[in-house]
């Protein structure tokens, strides 16, 4: 793990809010990119893959952090994540991409 400097509560809160805002911006930008590509009848595969990967990584990291603090809800979350990934992969395999 990378060495991070110790932060006080105010710095942690500022960092948490800035990460949340950047994540929201990236998600909205990818959704807009997908919509514009669909309207222009272009292939929206790349932004769709990026959005899906971003969401999977977010959920997976939350599960890892829950497991590290002995929160038992990580087991149910892992099951839901695995089912979601299987459904996403199945839908991407049968989708008629051009």
C-alpha positions as CSV (number, residue, x, y, z in Angstrom):
1,X,0.0,0.0,0.0
2,X,1.2,3.5,-0.7
3,X,2.3,5.6,2.2
4,X,-0.2,8.4,2.8
5,X,0.3,11.2,5.2
6,X,-1.9,11.3,8.2
7,X,-4.9,13.5,7.8
8,X,-7.1,15.1,10.4
9,X,-10.9,14.8,10.2
10,X,-11.3,17.9,8.1
11,X,-8.8,16.8,5.5
12,X,-10.4,13.3,5.4
13,X,-13.8,14.8,4.9
14,X,-12.6,17.2,2.1
15,X,-10.8,14.2,0.4
16,X,-13.9,12.0,0.7
17,X,-16.2,14.7,-0.8
18,X,-13.8,15.5,-3.6
19,X,-13.5,11.8,-4.6
20,X,-17.3,11.5,-4.5
21,X,-17.7,14.6,-6.8
22,X,-15.1,13.3,-9.2
23,X,-16.7,9.9,-9.3
24,X,-20.1,11.5,-10.0
25,X,-18.6,13.6,-12.7
26,X,-17.0,10.6,-14.4
27,X,-20.2,8.6,-14.3
28,X,-22.3,11.4,-15.7
29,X,-19.7,12.1,-18.5
30,X,-19.7,8.4,-19.5
31,X,-23.5,8.3,-19.5
32,X,-23.6,11.4,-21.7
33,X,-21.0,9.9,-24.0
34,X,-23.1,6.8,-24.4
35,X,-26.2,8.8,-25.1
36,X,-24.5,11.0,-27.7
37,X,-23.0,8.0,-29.4
38,X,-26.4,6.3,-29.5
39,X,-28.1,9.4,-30.9
40,X,-25.3,9.7,-33.6
41,X,-25.7,6.0,-34.3
42,X,-22.1,5.3,-33.4
43,X,-20.7,2.4,-31.3
44,X,-21.0,3.2,-27.6
45,X,-19.0,0.1,-26.5
46,X,-15.9,1.9,-25.0
47,X,-17.8,4.2,-22.7
48,X,-20.1,1.4,-21.7
49,X,-17.2,-0.8,-20.8
50,X,-15.6,2.0,-18.8
51,X,-18.8,2.7,-16.9
52,X,-19.3,-1.0,-16.1
53,X,-15.7,-1.4,-15.0
54,X,-15.9,1.7,-12.8
55,X,-19.1,0.4,-11.1
56,X,-17.6,-3.1,-10.6
57,X,-14.4,-1.7,-9.1
58,X,-16.3,0.6,-6.8
59,X,-18.5,-2.3,-5.5
60,X,-15.5,-4.6,-5.2
61,X,-13.5,-2.1,-3.2
62,X,-16.4,-1.5,-0.9
63,X,-16.7,-5.3,-0.3
64,X,-13.0,-5.5,0.5
65,X,-13.2,-2.6,3.0
66,X,-16.3,-4.2,4.6
67,X,-14.4,-7.5,4.9
68,X,-11.4,-5.8,6.4
69,X,-13.5,-4.3,9.2
70,X,-15.4,-7.6,9.9
71,X,-18.7,-6.4,8.6
72,X,-20.8,-9.5,7.8
73,X,-22.8,-7.7,5.0
74,X,-19.8,-8.3,2.6
75,X,-21.0,-11.9,2.0
76,X,-24.4,-10.8,0.7
77,X,-22.8,-8.0,-1.3
78,X,-20.3,-10.4,-2.9
79,X,-23.1,-12.7,-4.0
80,X,-25.0,-9.8,-5.5
81,X,-21.8,-8.6,-7.3
82,X,-21.1,-12.0,-8.8
83,X,-24.6,-12.3,-10.0
84,X,-24.5,-8.8,-11.5
85,X,-21.2,-9.5,-13.2
86,X,-22.5,-12.7,-14.7
87,X,-25.7,-10.9,-16.0
88,X,-23.6,-8.1,-17.4
89,X,-21.2,-10.4,-19.2
90,X,-24.2,-12.5,-20.6
91,X,-26.0,-9.4,-21.8
92,X,-22.8,-8.0,-23.5
93,X,-22.2,-11.4,-25.2
94,X,-25.7,-11.5,-26.7
95,X,-25.9,-7.7,-27.5
96,X,-25.8,-6.9,-31.2
97,X,-22.7,-4.7,-31.3
98,X,-21.7,-3.4,-34.7
